[in-house]
Amino acid sequence: MEDIFTFLFQTRTGFAVLFVLCVVISVIVAIVLERRTHTLYVDRGAKSDDEDDWIL
């Protein structure tokens, strides 16, 4: 176990592995959250002409 920590935190390759893992995990979390948001907030389609673009 100590060898793994030494590799990850004390070598350039270890830092690269940690960086890539963080990026991959972030992308997976973003995809999951985007799918949840997409199912929760359904697209209503194009705006009609009488709808305003701003809110008072």
LUMSE-863406 format. One record per residue: residue number from 1; x, y, z of N, C-alpha, C in turn. Coordinates in Angstrom, 2 decimals. Layout:
BEGIN
> ronu  n.c1  n.c2  n.c3  ca.c1  ca.c2  ca.c3  c.c1  c.c2  c.c3
> NUM  X  Y  Z  X  Y  Z  X  Y  Z
...
This chain:
BEGIN
> ronu  n.c1  n.c2  n.c3  ca.c1  ca.c2  ca.c3  c.c1  c.c2  c.c3
> 1  0.83  -1.19  0.00  0.00  0.00  0.00  0.88  1.25  0.00
> 2  1.95  1.18  0.75  2.86  2.33  0.81  3.48  2.60  -0.55
> 3  3.75  1.53  -1.31  4.32  1.71  -2.65  3.36  2.44  -3.58
> 4  2.08  2.16  -3.43  1.07  2.83  -4.27  1.04  4.32  -3.96
> 5  1.01  4.67  -2.67  1.00  6.08  -2.29  2.29  6.79  -2.73
> 6  3.38  6.11  -2.60  4.65  6.69  -3.04  4.63  6.94  -4.54
> 7  4.13  5.98  -5.29  4.05  6.15  -6.74  3.12  7.31  -7.10
> 8  1.93  7.35  -6.49  0.93  8.35  -6.86  1.34  9.77  -6.48
> 9  1.96  9.95  -5.33  2.21  11.29  -4.82  3.65  11.77  -4.93
> 10  4.57  10.91  -5.34  5.96  11.33  -5.38  6.61  11.16  -6.74
> 11  5.81  10.80  -7.76  6.37  10.68  -9.11  5.50  11.47  -10.09
> 12  6.11  11.90  -11.18  5.36  12.63  -12.20  4.29  11.74  -12.83
> 13  4.62  10.50  -13.07  3.66  9.58  -13.66  2.47  9.37  -12.71
> 14  2.75  9.30  -11.44  1.68  9.15  -10.44  0.75  10.35  -10.44
> 15  1.32  11.56  -10.52  0.49  12.76  -10.61  -0.35  12.76  -11.88
> 16  0.23  12.29  -12.97  -0.51  12.21  -14.23  -1.68  11.23  -14.10
> 17  -1.44  10.11  -13.45  -2.50  9.12  -13.24  -3.61  9.72  -12.39
> 18  -3.26  10.41  -11.32  -4.27  11.06  -10.48  -5.06  12.10  -11.25
> 19  -4.37  12.89  -12.06  -5.03  13.93  -12.85  -6.03  13.30  -13.83
> 20  -5.60  12.27  -14.54  -6.47  11.62  -15.52  -7.67  10.98  -14.81
> 21  -7.45  10.36  -13.68  -8.56  9.78  -12.93  -9.56  10.83  -12.48
> 22  -9.07  11.97  -12.04  -9.97  13.06  -11.63  -10.78  13.58  -12.81
> 23  -10.15  13.71  -13.96  -10.87  14.17  -15.15  -11.93  13.16  -15.56
> 24  -11.59  11.89  -15.56  -12.54  10.85  -15.95  -13.72  10.80  -14.99
> 25  -13.45  10.86  -13.71  -14.53  10.86  -12.71  -15.41  12.08  -12.86
> 26  -14.82  13.25  -13.12  -15.60  14.47  -13.32  -16.50  14.37  -14.54
> 27  -15.98  13.79  -15.62  -16.78  13.64  -16.84  -17.94  12.68  -16.59
> 28  -17.70  11.59  -15.90  -18.77  10.64  -15.60  -19.85  11.28  -14.74
> 29  -19.46  12.02  -13.72  -20.42  12.71  -12.86  -21.21  13.75  -13.66
> 30  -20.54  14.49  -14.53  -21.23  15.49  -15.35  -22.25  14.85  -16.27
> 31  -21.91  13.72  -16.86  -22.84  13.03  -17.76  -24.06  12.54  -16.98
> 32  -23.85  11.97  -15.81  -24.96  11.48  -15.00  -25.87  12.64  -14.59
> 33  -25.29  13.74  -14.13  -26.09  14.88  -13.71  -26.82  15.52  -14.88
> 34  -26.19  15.56  -16.05  -26.85  16.13  -17.23  -28.05  15.28  -17.63
> 35  -27.93  13.97  -17.56  -29.06  13.10  -17.90  -30.20  13.29  -16.92
> 36  -29.88  13.43  -15.63  -30.93  13.70  -14.64  -31.63  15.02  -14.93
> 37  -30.85  16.04  -15.22  -31.41  17.36  -15.50  -32.25  17.32  -16.76
> 38  -31.79  16.59  -17.77  -32.52  16.51  -19.03  -33.87  15.83  -18.84
> 39  -33.95  14.83  -17.98  -35.23  14.17  -17.74  -36.12  15.00  -16.82
> 40  -35.53  15.80  -15.95  -36.32  16.61  -15.03  -36.90  17.83  -15.72
> 41  -36.11  18.51  -16.55  -36.55  19.71  -17.24  -36.68  19.41  -18.73
> 42  -37.91  19.13  -19.15  -38.17  18.75  -20.53  -38.21  20.01  -21.40
> 43  -37.65  19.91  -22.60  -37.65  21.03  -23.54  -39.07  21.30  -24.00
> 44  -39.50  22.57  -23.90  -40.86  22.93  -24.28  -40.98  23.29  -25.75
> 45  -39.92  23.26  -26.47  -39.97  23.60  -27.89  -39.67  25.07  -28.13
> 46  -39.95  25.51  -29.35  -39.65  26.90  -29.72  -40.61  27.87  -29.04
> 47  -40.13  29.09  -28.78  -40.96  30.13  -28.18  -41.96  30.66  -29.19
> 48  -43.11  31.02  -28.68  -44.08  31.66  -29.56  -43.74  33.14  -29.67
> 49  -44.37  33.82  -30.62  -44.04  35.24  -30.87  -44.45  36.14  -29.71
> 50  -45.43  35.76  -28.93  -45.88  36.63  -27.86  -45.11  36.44  -26.53
> 51  -44.17  35.53  -26.49  -43.36  35.35  -25.30  -42.22  36.35  -25.26
> 52  -41.97  36.91  -24.08  -40.88  37.84  -23.90  -39.58  37.10  -23.62
> 53  -38.45  37.73  -23.95  -37.15  37.13  -23.69  -36.60  37.49  -22.31
> 54  -37.26  38.39  -21.62  -36.75  38.84  -20.33  -37.87  38.79  -19.29
> 55  -37.47  38.80  -18.04  -38.42  38.72  -16.94  -38.30  40.00  -16.13
> 56  -39.44  40.56  -15.72  -39.43  41.77  -14.91  -39.05  41.47  -13.50
